[in-house]
Amino acid sequence: MARTLHRLPWLRACVMLALVAAVSVAAGCGSSDGGGGSTTSLPAMPADAVMIDVRTPAEFEAGHLRGARNINLESGDFADVIATLPAGAPYIVYCQTGNRSAQAVEIMRSSGFTDVTDAGGLDEAQMSTGLPIESGSPTGAG
């Protein structure tokens, strides 16, 4: 078989393409546990879930999910603001690309929050939740 693949470059290319496709499918093809923020689907969103956008107020005003609360991860008082929230409520957290949301989820979990989901970036969160993107000033800015 090795000699056949060596002599027929197109066959080798087809075999490699099939292997890449198989590995992609087995690896989940882009989904993540939240470490990198690339979440492609969320479990059913509870009716009482609190959406938290951890981007800056300027980013939030430019476009955010309807009903989201803006709690800026980079504000310096993120931990103090989340400490005022009920730790047992369900939270869905997102940012622009998924990096800050992953950091925020880690902080929240280490602070005792038990039901926190990383929705990744804004576009991923919108697709996963079905909520529309709207612009305007922050709701409950912190």
N, C-alpha and C positions, 0 to 999 in steps of 0.2 A: 504493500500500500504506500509506503514512504517513497519508493521509487516512482510510482505512478503520480503522486502528488507533486514530486519534484519536476517531472517531465511536463505536467499539464498545469501551468500557472492559473488558468481560469478555474480549474477544479479546486486547487488550493485556496483560491479566493472565496469560492462558494462555501467550502468547509469552514473557513475562518469566519465568514459572515454568519453562518448557522450557529457557530459556537458563541459569537458575540450576542446574537439574538437570544440564545438559550440562557446565557449568563444574565442578561438584562431582565428577562422574565423572572428568573429565579431570585434575583436581587430586589425585585419590587419595582424596578424601572422608575426611580425618582422619588419613591416614598421614603420617609424617614421617621425616626422615633422622636424627632423634635430637636436633636442635637444640632442640626444645621438649619433647622427651620423650614425645611422643604416638606411640608405636609400636603399630600394630594387629596385626602379625604378625611373628614371628621366623623366621629360617631354622631348619631342623631343629636341635634342641638336641643338641650333642655329649654323649655319655655322660659324659665327663670334665669337662664345663663346671662352673665354680665360680660359684655364685650369690652375688652380693654385694649386701646391703641397706645403703644408705648413710645410712639414717635414724638418729635418736638411739636409744640403748638402750631408752628408754621406749616409743618408737613400735614398735620391733622386738618388744619383749615383748608388746605389745598384739595383734600379729598379723604374721606373716612367712611367706614361702614355706618349705616343708619343705626342710631341708638348707642354707638360706642362712647365710652368714657375715655378721655385723654389723660393718661398718667405717664408723664415723660420719664423714661428710664434714665436719661442723662441729666435730670434736674438736680441731682444731689440729695433729694429727699424722697426718692422712690420707696425705700423701705419704710419710712415714716408714714407715707400716704397709704400704702397697702396695709399697714398695721391697723388702720381704722376700718378696714373692710371685714365682713364676716368670713372667717377662714373656711367654713363649711359650704359656702355657696359655690355654684359652678361658674367657672371663669373660662373665657376663650380669649387668648392673647395673640395679638398680631403686631407687626411693624411694617417696614417697607420691603425688606428682603428675607426676613426670617432670623437674622442674627440677633438683633435686640430682643425679639420675642423669646428666643431660646434662653437668653440670659435672664430675662424677667421671670420666665416660668421657673427656672432654677432657683432664683431668689424667693419666689412665692412658695415653692415647695419646701425649701429649707426654713421658711418662716411658719410652717404649719398648715399651709393651704393644701387641701386634699383632693380637690376636683378642678384641676387646671389643665387646659389643653392649649398646646402651641399650634396656632393656625398658620404660622409662617408669615409670608409677606402679604401685603394688602390684596394683590390680585388672587393669590391662592385662597385667602380667607374669604374673599367675595365669592369665589367659585364654590367653595366648600359649604358656605352658610346660605348662599342665595340672597344675602342682604344687599341692597343697592348701595352704591357709593354716592355720598353727598358731600357738599362742601359747606363751610361755615365755621363759626367759632366753637371752641371746645365745650363739651358737656362735662361738668365736674372736673375741670382741669386741676392737675396737681403737680 
